[in-house]
Amino acid sequence: MNITERITSILKIWGASPQQIQNVVDSGNLELQREHISGIEECLQMLYPDSSRKVSFLKQPSKSVFFEGKKPIDVICSGDEAMLSEAHYIIRSMLCV
């Protein structure tokens, strides 16, 4: 599976729209995107072993200060590499709570 296919596969599992997937794929360094998306997926698997809870977390407005009431999937798939990196950091930090 190539990098684009791996990113697309994870984002589809998360329920990302075709436009959101395109935002991520078109946003820059695919290797870096894959690293963040895969890292977020690993964290979410530990936080939410039930895939429906994982998708629910991603698709519901978040009360986290970072997400500012936005849906995490919207922030992750915004096409902004800095936002994707920060989302990865914030989600990873949820494991340490």
MOSUL-V322353 format. One record per backbone hydrogen bond with DSSP energy under -1.0 kcal/mol. CO is the residue of the C=O (numbers start at 1). NH is the residue of the N-H. Records with the same first field share a line. If there is no record, write none. Layout:
# MOSUL-V322353
CO = NH / NH
This chain:
# MOSUL-V322353
2 = 6
3 = 7
4 = 8
5 = 9
6 = 10
7 = 11
8 = 12
9 = 13
10 = 14
11 = 16
12 = 15
17 = 21
18 = 22
19 = 23
20 = 24
21 = 25
22 = 26
24 = 27
29 = 33
30 = 34
31 = 35
32 = 36
33 = 37
34 = 38
35 = 39
36 = 40
37 = 41
38 = 42
39 = 43
40 = 44
41 = 45
42 = 46
43 = 47
44 = 48
50 = 54
51 = 55
52 = 56
53 = 57
54 = 58
55 = 59
56 = 60
58 = 73
62 = 69
64 = 68
67 = 70
70 = 62
71 = 75
72 = 76
73 = 77
75 = 78
80 = 84
81 = 85
82 = 86
83 = 87
84 = 88
85 = 89
86 = 90
87 = 91
88 = 92
89 = 93
92 = 95
93 = 96
